[in-house]
Amino acid sequence: MIQVHSRSRLGIQYFILFVLGAVLAGAAELPYGGWIQIPILSVIWWQLTLVNDASKKHSFLSGLIFGLGYFVIGLWWLYISLHDVGGMNVALSCMAVFLLSAYMALYYSLATLTLSLLHKSRLTGLLLAASWVLMEFLRGYIFTGFPWMGLAESQFNGPFAPIAPFFGGLACTFLVIWTSWEILQIKKHAVTSLVSIAAIIALSQLAGLITFTKPFGEPITVRLIQGNFEQTLKFNPQAISQQIDFYVGEIKKEAANLIIIPETAFPWPQNNLPTGLLNYLQDFSNVSKSNVLLGLIGDIPTNTGVQYTNRATGLSPNSSPYQFDKVHLVPFGEFIPPGFHWFVEAFRVPMSDFARGSIEQAPFSIQRNGQADINAAMTICYEDVFGGELASRVNNSEKPVNLLINMTNLAWFGKSQASSQQLRLSQLRSLETGLPALRATNTGITSVLGSDGKVLASLPEFTQANLNTQVQAYSGKTPYVRWGNFPILSISCALLIWGFIRYRRF
């Protein structure tokens, strides 16, 4: 009877943890989500410590279930891509979302094992934060990485956003975890916990008064064209011509220093585009003195034929074309990992298999009459999620980077939170680098971000429109651009080594 009661209690706690994980994911979408998530995490830590008293097995499962609730809610838009757009059946689409969520949740279960080992120590909060940071870092690299929905992205609307220019998003995550644990400790250590929480929030806010970049040159005029074409039309032969005609017509409507169309707005290999199209647009660039960025499919000749890339092609007045090939491809979306071709063939999964671009590609130079060029670091679609990689590119660029540009097509994910999630990622990248950003998207959210990540102008989602505005370029480097994730990873590793040695928990 006691055993049955114990199992029933554990089942209830697991359910509570799943729901709390889902609530945590939902909170990220609220106006002050970064603040709201902190007390929710405190409740989660409380529940985890209750379960952890049972066994190491239950400790692992509890972290997994919490993570599963978090990622199932946060990544449900993948179902839209696979089922509504890709045509995969309901069962397989649901299974794919579940399996990816379970894989992501493994990192959270490993991070929360710290509570099982060291939850009675006064320093548990620091060690939990350190393990969480390391797991988030690994989540961004193992199997090419998928660090989507990290706690840092919601901190743009939270207390620790000003830390991002210093030590990056992972440092924001560290403080979120530690602060939420300290809230749980207020009952036992009221004074020290309250003072510590107040001090770290105050210092974080004061850090926001320090800037590392400054305005560079005169503002430039920009036009961001949002076509709002459904994904089902992207590769329809008749619709392709309509899309190309639309974007060409919009580009030629008005000159600007910079005109951008979204990722794969020309959904056709570059060499197969209508004859003379790129020359036609190059002539427009020459005459109007406009710089134009085109999203299309690149093709690279190889010994075995042709490989395709997700490419941005840039046209500047009286200059050779620029090209940027997407570096960080989406697993099972833009490339098929080795050993999984059987899966694609067996289940007829809608996938592409693109070649990846070089990590050392140069920024796009925006030419201006009588003024120095503005250099823009390029990202395509979800490359915005990899803050460390972008910071490294900005730091190591031979030309000083003044602006970030992201070209995206989120029509794959319909009316979901995917667009707002990626917007927050772009905002975090601007904060980390201290640089303004331009986001040209197919269905939204097309926007201009300031060097502090704030939205200066944007278009409504699922509308066909142009965003005509100005943007001020910036120069300089933040500490995060110079140092990357090294400081916070070093601190986290040192804390964990010290903690496990002290408490002999190897």
C-alpha positions in Angstrom: 0.0 0.0 0.0 2.8 2.4 0.9 4.6 1.5 -2.4 1.4 2.2 -4.4 1.0 5.5 -2.6 4.6 6.5 -3.3 4.2 5.7 -7.0 1.0 7.7 -7.2 2.7 10.7 -5.5 5.6 10.5 -8.0 3.2 10.3 -10.9 1.4 13.5 -9.7 4.8 15.2 -9.3 5.8 14.2 -12.8 2.6 15.6 -14.1 3.1 18.8 -12.2 6.6 19.1 -13.6 5.4 18.6 -17.2 2.8 21.3 -16.7 5.3 23.7 -15.2 7.7 23.1 -18.1 4.8 24.0 -20.5 4.0 27.1 -18.4 7.6 28.2 -18.5 7.7 27.9 -22.3 4.4 29.9 -22.6 5.7 32.6 -20.3 8.4 33.5 -22.8 5.8 34.8 -25.1 4.4 37.3 -22.5 5.5 41.0 -22.5 7.6 40.6 -19.4 8.4 36.9 -19.9 12.0 37.2 -18.8 10.8 38.4 -15.3 7.9 35.9 -15.1 10.0 32.9 -15.9 12.2 33.4 -12.8 9.6 32.7 -10.1 8.2 29.8 -12.3 11.7 28.3 -12.3 11.7 28.6 -8.5 8.6 26.5 -8.3 10.2 24.0 -10.6 13.3 23.7 -8.4 11.1 23.1 -5.4 9.3 20.3 -7.2 12.5 18.8 -8.4 14.0 18.7 -4.9 10.9 16.8 -3.7 11.3 14.2 -6.4 15.1 14.1 -6.0 14.7 12.7 -2.5 13.4 9.5 -4.0 16.3 8.2 -6.1 18.8 9.3 -8.8 16.6 7.5 -11.4 13.6 9.6 -10.4 15.9 12.7 -10.4 16.8 12.1 -14.0 13.3 11.4 -15.1 11.9 14.4 -13.3 14.3 16.7 -15.2 13.5 14.9 -18.5 9.7 15.3 -18.0 10.1 19.0 -17.1 12.1 19.6 -20.2 9.7 17.6 -22.3 6.8 19.9 -21.2 9.0 22.9 -22.0 10.0 21.9 -25.5 6.8 20.2 -26.7 5.0 23.6 -26.1 7.9 25.7 -27.4 8.5 23.6 -30.6 5.0 22.6 -31.6 5.4 24.8 -34.7 7.5 22.0 -36.2 4.2 20.1 -36.6 3.0 22.8 -38.9 6.1 22.5 -41.0 6.0 18.7 -41.2 2.2 18.1 -41.5 0.5 21.2 -42.8 3.2 22.3 -45.3 5.3 19.1 -45.8 2.4 16.7 -46.0 3.7 14.2 -43.4 0.9 12.2 -41.7 -0.3 13.2 -38.3 1.2 10.4 -36.3 4.7 10.8 -37.8 4.6 14.6 -37.4 3.6 14.3 -33.7 6.3 11.6 -33.2 8.9 13.9 -34.7 8.0 16.8 -32.4 8.0 14.5 -29.4 11.4 12.9 -30.3 13.1 16.2 -30.9 11.6 17.6 -27.6 12.8 14.5 -25.7 16.3 14.9 -27.1 16.3 18.6 -26.1 15.0 17.6 -22.7 17.9 15.3 -22.1 20.2 18.3 -21.6 17.9 19.7 -19.0 17.7 16.4 -17.2 21.5 16.2 -17.1 21.7 19.8 -15.8 19.2 19.2 -13.0 21.1 16.2 -11.8 23.1 18.8 -9.8 20.1 19.1 -7.5 20.3 15.4 -6.7 24.0 15.5 -5.9 24.3 18.9 -4.2 20.9 20.3 -3.4 21.6 20.6 0.4 24.5 22.9 -0.1 24.3 26.7 0.2 26.1 26.9 -3.1 23.7 24.7 -5.0 22.3 27.6 -7.0 25.7 28.5 -8.4 26.5 24.9 -9.3 23.0 24.4 -10.9 23.6 27.6 -12.9 27.0 26.3 -14.0 25.8 22.9 -15.1 22.8 24.5 -16.9 25.2 26.8 -18.9 27.4 23.9 -19.9 24.4 21.9 -21.1 23.0 24.9 -23.0 26.4 25.3 -24.6 26.6 21.7 -25.6 23.1 21.8 -26.9 24.3 24.4 -29.4 27.1 22.2 -30.8 26.3 18.5 -30.6 25.0 17.1 -33.9 25.5 20.6 -35.4 23.5 22.2 -32.5 20.0 23.3 -31.9 20.1 25.9 -29.0 16.6 27.2 -29.8 14.4 28.3 -26.8 17.3 29.0 -24.4 16.3 30.9 -21.3 18.5 33.8 -22.5 16.3 34.8 -25.4 13.4 35.8 -23.1 15.8 37.9 -21.0 15.4 40.7 -23.6 12.2 41.2 -21.6 13.9 40.4 -18.3 16.2 41.8 -15.7 19.5 40.5 -17.1 19.5 41.7 -20.7 22.2 44.4 -20.0 24.6 41.6 -19.2 24.5 40.3 -22.8 27.0 42.8 -24.2 29.5 41.8 -21.5 29.3 38.0 -21.4 26.6 37.0 -23.8 23.3 35.1 -23.5 24.8 32.2 -21.5 25.7 34.6 -18.8 22.1 35.8 -18.7 21.0 32.2 -18.4 23.5 31.7 -15.5 21.9 34.6 -13.6 18.4 33.5 -14.3 19.1 30.0 -12.8 21.0 31.3 -9.8 18.4 34.0 -9.0 15.5 31.6 -9.3 17.2 29.2 -6.9 17.9 32.0 -4.4 14.2 32.9 -4.4 13.6 29.4 -3.2 16.1 29.9 -0.4 14.4 33.1 1.0 12.5 31.0 3.6 15.8 29.6 5.0 18.2 32.6 4.4 15.9 35.6 4.1 18.4 38.4 4.5 21.3 37.0 2.4 19.1 35.7 -0.4 17.0 39.0 -0.7 20.2 41.1 -0.6 21.9 38.9 -3.1 18.9 39.0 -5.5 18.5 42.8 -5.2 22.2 43.4 -5.7 22.6 41.3 -8.8 19.5 42.8 -10.4 20.6 46.3 -9.5 24.1 45.7 -10.9 22.7 44.3 -14.1 20.5 47.3 -14.6 23.4 49.6 -14.0 25.5 47.7 -16.6 22.9 48.9 -19.1 24.3 52.4 -18.8 27.6 51.3 -20.4 27.9 51.3 -24.2 30.7 49.9 -26.3 29.6 50.9 -29.8 28.9 54.3 -31.3 27.1 55.7 -34.4 29.0 55.4 -37.6 28.4 57.8 -40.5 25.0 59.1 -41.6 21.9 56.9 -41.4 21.1 54.9 -44.5 17.8 54.4 -46.2 16.5 50.8 -46.3 13.6 49.0 -47.9 12.7 45.6 -46.5 10.2 43.8 -48.8 7.8 41.3 -47.2 6.2 39.2 -49.9 4.0 37.0 -47.7 3.9 34.0 -50.1 2.6 30.7 -48.7 5.2 27.9 -48.5 3.1 25.7 -50.7 3.6 28.2 -53.5 7.4 28.5 -53.1 8.2 25.7 -55.5 5.1 25.7 -57.7 6.5 26.5 -61.3 3.7 29.0 -62.1 3.9 30.6 -58.7 7.7 31.0 -58.9 7.3 33.3 -61.9 4.7 35.4 -60.0 7.0 35.7 -57.0 10.0 36.7 -59.1 7.9 39.3 -60.9 6.5 40.6 -57.6 9.9 41.1 -56.0 11.5 42.6 -59.2 8.7 45.1 -59.4 9.0 46.0 -55.7 12.8 46.4 -55.9 12.4 48.8 -58.9 9.7 51.0 -57.3 12.1 53.2 -55.4 15.8 53.6 -54.9 17.4 53.2 -51.4 20.8 52.7 -49.9 19.9 49.1 -49.2 17.0 47.0 -50.5 16.5 43.5 -49.1 14.2 40.6 -50.1 13.7 37.5 -47.9 15.5 34.2 -47.8 14.7 32.2 -51.0 12.4 34.9 -52.3 13.7 33.8 -55.7 13.0 30.0 -55.0 15.1 28.9 -58.0 18.7 28.1 -58.6 20.7 31.2 -59.5 21.9 29.9 -62.9 18.3 28.9 -63.8 16.7 32.3 -63.2 15.1 34.1 -66.1 17.7 35.1 -68.7 19.2 38.5 -67.9 17.3 38.9 -64.6 20.4 39.5 -62.5 21.9 41.8 -65.2 18.6 43.7 -65.2 18.8 44.2 -61.4 22.5 45.0 -61.6 21.6 47.8 -64.1 19.0 49.1 -61.6 21.7 49.1 -58.9 24.1 51.0 -61.1 21.6 53.7 -62.1 19.9 54.1 -58.8 23.0 53.7 -56.6 21.1 51.1 -54.6 22.6 48.1 -52.9 20.3 45.1 -53.3 20.3 41.8 -51.4 18.5 38.8 -53.0 17.5 35.6 -51.3 17.8 32.7 -53.8 19.2 29.1 -54.3 22.9 29.1 -55.1 24.5 26.4 -57.2 28.1 25.1 -56.9 29.6 22.9 -59.7 31.3 19.8 -58.4 32.9 16.7 -59.8 29.7 14.8 -59.4 27.3 17.4 -60.7 25.8 20.5 -58.9 25.3 21.2 -55.2 22.8 23.7 -54.1 23.1 26.3 -51.3 20.8 28.7 -49.4 22.3 31.9 -50.7 22.2 35.7 -50.4 23.4 37.5 -53.5 24.3 41.2 -53.2 24.4 43.7 -56.0 26.2 47.0 -55.5 26.7 49.9 -58.0 29.3 49.0 -60.6 30.7 46.2 -58.5 31.0 42.4 -58.9 28.1 40.5 -57.2 28.6 39.5 -53.6 27.4 36.1 -52.3 26.9 34.6 -48.9 26.1 30.9 -48.6 24.3 29.8 -45.4 26.8 28.2 -43.0 24.7 26.6 -40.3 22.2 24.4 -42.0 19.1 23.0 -40.3 19.4 19.3 -39.6 16.6 17.3 -41.4 15.5 20.6 -43.0 18.4 21.7 -45.1 20.7 18.7 -44.9 20.3 15.0 -44.1 22.7 13.9 -41.4 24.9 10.9 -42.3 23.1 7.6 -41.8 19.6 9.0 -42.0 18.9 8.9 -45.8 17.0 5.7 -45.2 14.6 7.6 -42.9 13.9 10.2 -45.6 13.3 7.6 -48.3 11.2 5.4 -46.1 8.8 8.0 -44.8 9.0 10.4 -47.8 10.0 13.3 -45.5 10.1 16.7 -47.3 13.8 17.7 -47.0 16.6 19.4 -48.9 20.2 18.5 -48.8 22.2 21.7 -49.3 25.9 22.4 -49.2 27.2 24.6 -46.4 29.1 27.8 -46.9 32.4 28.7 -45.4 32.6 30.2 -41.9 35.0 32.8 -43.1 32.8 34.6 -45.6 33.2 38.4 -45.8 30.5 40.8 -44.7 28.4 42.6 -47.4 29.7 46.1 -48.1 26.9 48.7 -48.6 28.3 51.5 -50.8 27.4 55.1 -50.3 28.2 58.2 -52.3 31.1 60.2 -50.8 31.1 58.1 -47.5 32.8 55.0 -46.2 31.1 51.7 -46.9 29.0 50.1 -44.2 29.8 46.4 -43.7 27.0 44.0 -42.7 27.4 40.6 -41.2 25.0 38.2 -42.8 22.9 35.4 -41.3 20.2 33.4 -43.0 17.2 32.1 -41.1 18.0 30.3 -37.8 21.8 31.2 -38.0 20.7 34.0 -35.6 20.4 31.4 -32.8 24.2 30.9 -32.7 25.4 33.9 -30.8 29.0 32.7 -30.2 29.5 32.0 -33.9 28.2 35.4 -35.0 30.3 37.2 -32.3 33.4 35.3 -33.6 32.7 36.3 -37.2 32.2 39.9 -36.2 35.4 39.9 -34.2 37.5 38.2 -36.8 36.2 40.0 -39.9 38.8 41.8 -42.0 36.4 44.6 -42.5 34.8 46.3 -39.4 31.2 45.2 -39.0 28.6 48.0 -38.6 25.3 46.2 -39.1 23.6 42.8 -38.8 21.3 41.5 -41.6 19.1 38.4 -41.3 17.1 37.1 -44.2 14.4 34.6 -43.2 11.5 32.6 -44.5 9.2 31.4 -41.7 6.2 30.5 -43.9 7.1 26.9 -43.1 5.7 27.4 -39.6 2.4 29.2 -40.3 0.7 31.2 -37.6 2.8 30.1 -34.6 5.2 31.6 -32.1 8.2 30.7 -34.3 8.4 34.2 -35.6 8.3 35.9 -32.2 10.9 33.4 -30.9 13.3 34.2 -33.7 12.7 38.0 -33.3 13.8 37.6 -29.7 16.9 35.8 -30.8 17.8 38.6 -33.2 17.2 41.1 -30.4 19.7 39.2 -28.2 22.2 39.2 -31.1 22.0 43.0 -31.4 22.4 43.3 -27.6 25.5 41.0 -27.6 27.2 42.8 -30.5 26.0 46.3 -29.8 25.0 46.5 -33.5 21.6 47.4 -35.2 20.0 44.6 -37.2 17.7 44.4 -40.3 15.3 41.4 -40.6 13.8 40.8 -44.0 11.3 38.0 -43.8 8.7 36.4 -46.1 5.7 36.3 -43.6 7.1 38.2 -40.6 8.4 39.6 -38.4 10.2 42.0 -40.8 11.8 44.6 -38.6 14.6 47.1 -37.8 16.4 46.7 -34.5 18.5 49.3 -32.7 21.9 48.6 -31.3 20.2 47.8 -28.0 17.9 45.2 -29.6 14.7 47.3 -29.4 12.3 47.2 -32.3 12.5 50.6 -34.1 10.1 49.7 -36.9 8.3 46.5 -38.1 5.6 45.2 -40.4 2.6 43.2 -39.3 2.8 39.5 -39.9 1.2 37.8 -42.9 0.9 41.1 -44.9 2.5 42.0 -48.2 4.2 45.3 -47.7 7.4 47.3 -47.7 9.2 48.6 -44.7 10.7 51.9 -45.7 12.9 53.5 -43.0 16.4 54.6 -42.0 18.9 52.8 -39.9 22.0 54.2 -38.1 25.1 52.0 -38.5 27.4 51.5 -35.5 31.1 50.9 -35.0 33.1 49.2 -32.2 33.1 45.9 -30.4 31.5 44.7 -27.2 33.4 42.6 -24.7 31.3 39.6 -25.8 32.4 40.1 -29.4 36.0 40.1 -28.2 35.8 37.3 -25.7 32.8 35.2 -26.8 31.6 32.5 -24.4 35.1 31.9 -22.9 34.6 33.8 -19.6 31.2 32.3 -18.6 32.2 28.8 -19.7 35.5 29.1 -17.7 33.6 30.3 -14.6 31.0 27.5 -15.0 33.6 24.8 -15.4 35.7 26.0 -12.4 32.6 26.1 -10.2 31.6 22.5 -11.1 35.1 21.2 -10.6 35.4 22.9 -7.2 31.9 21.9 -6.2 32.4 18.2 -7.0 35.8 18.1 -5.4 34.6 19.8 -2.2 31.6 17.5 -1.8 33.4 14.4 -3.1 30.6 13.5 -5.5 32.5 12.0 -8.3 
